[in-house]
């Protein structure tokens, strides 16, 4: 899969494609249905399938402190898009210049001049352009005028409710990882590289791997029973996601993972942390002894549930 960052990096060879546009946060079952239709039209027309995404996501640009939690960081999203047969991703920097493009300018600069789109697949509720003035009907009119077809992706539902990134965030916040797996078509996980942390866990008998989140607001907060994929091996453990209120920190969210019955150097390794069950909310403890006792109880609960 080819990644193109920005309109300025498009070349004449990139013109002529089947495309879809969106955040694709989570690349859930609803997104996967759109990507399957993209592949079908790509094969029918003999053209590459291109996904247009934005970084940061628009709501992160407009209100970063109030933006919804990220289900997937950019790297994870790109991996999932590749696994779903996408040929090319055009990642547009969502900035003031892009935000001020009218719907007409967006169609002309991105879809016509940039990509030479032959077919466009979007949700029927898709809005774009300055003040969200462009909609599905506008795209159909533009397609008729400029020689590309536009089709609305069918809504995908689970238990009578539309599958969406916002619904998935709510399900994860409720700790329903079984339903989350149904909405995603896979277990929910976070992948990141292990970096150096405060190394406090070592001093209280609970060494942890500090996994890069690369997102301001993660979709989970608390202590969880997890499994971890490391170099093709699956290990079991406990993870904490939060701002570590019991210790001095930087005020940012961190993902820390303790692996049961493991010894070794994890720094620099990329881990995929799969979440199975919430054990408790994150809380502030008044002393390291109280924190250590709580961690010990978390480990015991997770081991019992794993049957270890």
C-alpha positions as CSV (number, residue, x, y, z in Angstrom):
1,X,0.0,0.0,0.0
2,X,1.3,3.5,-0.9
3,X,1.0,6.4,1.5
4,X,0.8,9.9,0.0
5,X,1.1,12.7,2.5
6,X,-0.5,15.9,1.2
7,X,-1.8,17.1,-2.2
8,X,1.6,18.5,-3.0
9,X,3.0,14.9,-3.2
10,X,0.4,13.7,-5.7
11,X,1.9,13.0,-9.1
12,X,0.3,12.4,-12.6
13,X,0.6,8.6,-12.0
14,X,-1.8,9.0,-9.1
15,X,-4.6,10.2,-11.3
16,X,-7.4,7.8,-12.0
17,X,-8.7,5.9,-9.0
18,X,-11.7,4.7,-7.0
19,X,-11.9,6.6,-3.8
20,X,-13.6,7.0,-0.4
21,X,-13.2,9.7,2.2
22,X,-13.4,9.7,6.0
23,X,-11.7,9.4,9.3
24,X,-11.9,5.6,9.4
25,X,-11.1,5.7,13.1
26,X,-11.1,2.1,14.3
27,X,-11.6,0.6,10.8
28,X,-14.6,-1.2,12.3
29,X,-17.1,-3.5,10.5
30,X,-19.0,-0.6,9.0
31,X,-15.7,0.8,7.6
32,X,-14.8,-2.6,6.3
33,X,-18.0,-2.8,4.3
34,X,-17.1,0.5,2.6
35,X,-13.6,-0.9,1.9
36,X,-15.1,-4.1,0.4
37,X,-17.2,-2.0,-2.0
38,X,-14.1,0.1,-2.8
39,X,-12.3,-3.1,-3.8
40,X,-15.2,-4.3,-5.9
41,X,-15.4,-1.0,-7.9
42,X,-11.6,-1.0,-8.1
43,X,-11.6,-4.5,-9.7
44,X,-14.5,-3.6,-12.0
45,X,-12.8,-0.5,-13.3
46,X,-9.2,-1.8,-13.2
47,X,-8.1,1.2,-11.0
48,X,-6.4,1.5,-7.7
49,X,-8.6,2.0,-4.6
50,X,-7.7,5.1,-2.6
51,X,-8.7,6.1,0.9
52,X,-8.6,9.8,1.8
53,X,-8.1,10.5,5.5
54,X,-7.2,13.5,7.6
55,X,-4.5,14.1,10.2
56,X,-5.4,15.4,12.7
57,X,-9.0,14.4,12.5
58,X,-11.2,17.4,12.0
59,X,-12.7,17.5,15.5
60,X,-9.2,17.3,16.9
61,X,-8.3,20.4,14.9
62,X,-11.4,22.4,15.9
63,X,-11.5,21.4,19.6
64,X,-8.5,19.4,20.6
65,X,-9.5,19.2,24.3
66,X,-13.0,18.1,23.5
67,X,-12.3,15.8,20.6
68,X,-13.5,12.2,21.0
69,X,-10.9,9.5,22.1
70,X,-8.8,8.0,19.3
71,X,-9.6,4.4,18.6
72,X,-6.5,4.0,16.3
73,X,-3.4,6.1,16.0
74,X,-2.3,6.8,12.4
75,X,0.1,3.9,12.2
76,X,-2.5,1.4,13.4
77,X,-5.1,2.8,11.0
78,X,-2.7,2.5,8.0
79,X,-2.0,-1.2,8.9
80,X,-5.7,-2.0,9.1
81,X,-6.4,-0.2,5.8
82,X,-3.7,-2.3,4.2
83,X,-5.1,-5.5,5.6
84,X,-8.4,-4.5,4.0
85,X,-6.9,-4.4,0.5
86,X,-6.5,-0.6,0.1
87,X,-4.0,0.3,-2.6
88,X,-3.3,3.9,-1.7
89,X,-3.9,6.3,1.2
90,X,-3.9,10.1,0.7
91,X,-3.4,11.7,4.1
92,X,-4.4,15.3,4.1
93,X,-3.1,17.6,6.8
94,X,-6.3,19.1,8.4
95,X,-5.2,22.7,8.9
96,X,-6.6,26.2,8.4
97,X,-6.0,26.1,4.7
98,X,-7.9,22.9,4.2
99,X,-10.6,23.9,6.6
100,X,-11.3,27.1,4.6
101,X,-11.8,25.2,1.3
102,X,-15.3,25.5,0.0
103,X,-17.1,22.3,-1.1
104,X,-16.5,23.3,-4.7
105,X,-12.8,23.9,-4.1
106,X,-12.4,20.6,-2.3
107,X,-13.9,18.6,-5.1
108,X,-11.9,20.4,-7.7
109,X,-8.5,20.3,-5.9
110,X,-8.7,16.9,-4.3
111,X,-11.0,14.7,-6.3
112,X,-10.6,16.1,-9.8
113,X,-7.2,17.8,-10.2
114,X,-5.5,15.7,-7.5
115,X,-6.9,12.1,-7.8
116,X,-8.8,12.1,-11.1
117,X,-11.5,10.1,-9.3
118,X,-13.6,7.8,-11.5
119,X,-15.9,6.5,-8.7
120,X,-16.5,7.8,-5.2
121,X,-17.9,5.7,-2.3
122,X,-19.0,7.7,0.8
123,X,-21.6,7.5,3.5
124,X,-24.9,9.2,2.7
125,X,-24.4,11.5,5.8
126,X,-20.9,12.6,4.7
127,X,-20.3,16.4,5.0
128,X,-17.3,18.4,3.8
129,X,-16.0,21.8,2.8
130,X,-16.0,25.0,4.8
131,X,-18.9,25.0,7.3
132,X,-19.7,21.5,6.1
133,X,-21.5,22.9,3.1
134,X,-20.9,19.9,0.9
135,X,-23.1,16.8,1.2
136,X,-23.9,13.6,-0.7
137,X,-26.3,15.4,-3.1
138,X,-23.6,18.0,-4.0
139,X,-21.1,15.1,-4.7
140,X,-23.6,13.5,-7.0
141,X,-24.1,16.8,-8.9
142,X,-20.3,17.2,-9.1
143,X,-19.9,13.7,-10.4
144,X,-22.5,14.2,-13.1
145,X,-20.7,17.4,-14.2
146,X,-17.1,16.0,-14.1
147,X,-17.5,12.4,-15.1
148,X,-17.3,10.4,-11.9
149,X,-19.9,8.2,-10.3
150,X,-20.9,8.5,-6.6
151,X,-22.5,5.8,-4.5
152,X,-23.7,5.8,-0.9
153,X,-22.3,3.1,1.4
154,X,-25.0,1.0,3.1
155,X,-25.3,1.3,6.8
156,X,-24.1,-1.7,8.7
157,X,-25.9,-2.5,12.0
158,X,-25.4,-4.8,15.0
159,X,-28.3,-5.6,17.2
160,X,-30.4,-3.1,15.4
161,X,-28.0,-0.2,15.9
162,X,-25.7,1.4,13.4
163,X,-22.1,0.6,13.7
164,X,-20.0,3.7,14.1
165,X,-16.9,5.0,15.8
166,X,-18.9,6.9,18.4
167,X,-20.9,3.7,19.3
168,X,-17.6,1.8,19.6
169,X,-16.2,4.4,21.9
170,X,-19.2,4.1,24.2
171,X,-19.0,0.3,24.2
172,X,-15.3,0.4,25.1
173,X,-16.0,3.0,27.9
174,X,-18.6,0.5,29.3
175,X,-16.0,-2.3,29.2
176,X,-18.0,-4.5,26.9
177,X,-15.1,-6.1,25.0
178,X,-17.3,-8.9,23.5
179,X,-19.6,-6.4,21.8
180,X,-16.5,-4.3,20.8
181,X,-15.1,-7.4,19.1
182,X,-18.3,-7.8,17.1
183,X,-18.3,-4.1,16.0
184,X,-14.6,-4.3,15.1
185,X,-14.5,-7.7,13.6
186,X,-11.4,-8.4,15.8
187,X,-10.5,-7.9,19.5
188,X,-9.8,-4.3,20.5
189,X,-6.1,-3.7,20.9
190,X,-3.5,-0.9,21.1
191,X,-0.1,-1.2,19.4
192,X,3.0,0.8,20.4
193,X,6.7,0.7,21.1
194,X,8.0,0.2,24.6
195,X,9.8,3.4,25.9
196,X,11.5,4.3,29.1
197,X,9.1,5.4,31.9
198,X,9.6,6.3,35.5
199,X,10.5,2.7,36.4
200,X,8.6,3.0,39.7
201,X,7.0,-0.5,39.2
202,X,10.4,-2.1,39.6
203,X,10.8,-0.7,43.1
204,X,7.4,-2.1,44.3
205,X,7.7,-5.5,42.7
206,X,5.5,-4.8,39.7
207,X,7.8,-4.0,36.6
208,X,5.8,-2.6,33.7
209,X,6.4,-1.9,30.0
210,X,5.6,1.7,29.1
211,X,3.9,1.5,25.7
212,X,3.6,4.6,23.6
213,X,0.0,5.7,23.1
214,X,0.5,8.5,20.6
215,X,-2.9,9.9,21.3
216,X,-4.0,12.7,23.7
217,X,-7.2,10.9,24.8
218,X,-7.3,7.1,24.7
219,X,-10.7,5.3,24.6
220,X,-10.0,3.3,27.8
221,X,-9.2,4.4,31.4
222,X,-8.5,2.0,34.2
223,X,-7.0,-1.4,34.9
224,X,-7.5,-4.3,32.6
225,X,-6.8,-8.0,32.1
226,X,-4.9,-8.2,28.8
227,X,-2.9,-10.4,26.5
228,X,0.1,-9.1,24.7
229,X,1.5,-10.1,21.3
230,X,5.3,-9.9,21.2
231,X,7.3,-11.2,18.2
232,X,4.6,-13.8,17.5
233,X,4.3,-15.0,21.1
234,X,1.2,-14.3,23.2
235,X,1.7,-13.4,26.9
236,X,-0.8,-12.6,29.6
237,X,-0.8,-9.8,32.0
238,X,-2.4,-6.6,33.4
239,X,-2.5,-3.1,31.9
240,X,-3.2,0.3,33.3
241,X,-4.3,3.3,31.2
242,X,-4.5,6.6,32.8
243,X,-2.7,9.6,34.2
244,X,-1.2,7.8,37.2
245,X,-2.8,9.9,39.9
246,X,-0.9,8.2,42.7
247,X,2.6,9.2,41.5
248,X,4.0,12.5,40.2
249,X,3.6,12.6,36.4
250,X,3.3,14.8,33.4
251,X,-0.5,14.9,33.3
252,X,-0.7,12.8,30.1
253,X,-2.3,9.4,29.6
254,X,0.1,6.4,29.7
255,X,-0.3,2.7,28.9
256,X,1.7,0.5,31.3
257,X,1.7,-3.3,31.0
258,X,2.9,-6.0,33.4
259,X,3.5,-9.4,31.9
260,X,3.1,-12.5,34.1
261,X,6.0,-14.8,34.5
262,X,8.2,-12.8,32.1
263,X,11.7,-11.6,32.4
264,X,13.6,-9.8,29.6
265,X,14.3,-6.4,28.1
266,X,11.3,-5.0,26.2
267,X,12.7,-1.6,25.4
268,X,12.3,-0.7,21.8
269,X,10.0,-3.7,21.1
270,X,6.6,-3.1,19.5
271,X,3.7,-4.7,21.6
272,X,0.1,-5.3,20.6
273,X,-2.0,-5.1,23.8
274,X,-5.3,-6.9,23.5
275,X,-8.0,-6.0,26.1
276,X,-10.2,-8.7,27.6
277,X,-11.8,-7.4,30.8
278,X,-11.9,-4.3,33.0
279,X,-10.8,-5.0,36.5
280,X,-11.4,-1.5,38.1
281,X,-11.3,2.2,37.5
282,X,-8.0,4.1,38.0
283,X,-7.9,5.8,41.4
284,X,-5.5,7.8,43.6
285,X,-3.9,6.0,46.5
286,X,-2.5,7.9,49.5
287,X,0.6,5.9,49.9
288,X,2.9,3.6,47.9
289,X,1.9,0.8,50.3
290,X,-1.7,1.2,49.4
291,X,-0.8,1.3,45.7
292,X,1.3,-1.8,46.0
293,X,-1.6,-3.7,47.8
294,X,-4.0,-2.7,45.0
295,X,-1.6,-3.8,42.3
296,X,-1.2,-7.1,44.1
297,X,-5.0,-7.6,44.2
298,X,-5.2,-6.7,40.4
299,X,-2.6,-9.3,39.6
300,X,-4.3,-11.9,41.7
301,X,-7.7,-11.2,40.1
302,X,-6.2,-11.4,36.6
303,X,-4.3,-14.6,37.3
304,X,-7.5,-16.2,38.6
305,X,-9.4,-15.2,35.5
306,X,-6.6,-16.5,33.3
307,X,-6.5,-19.7,35.3
308,X,-2.8,-19.2,36.1
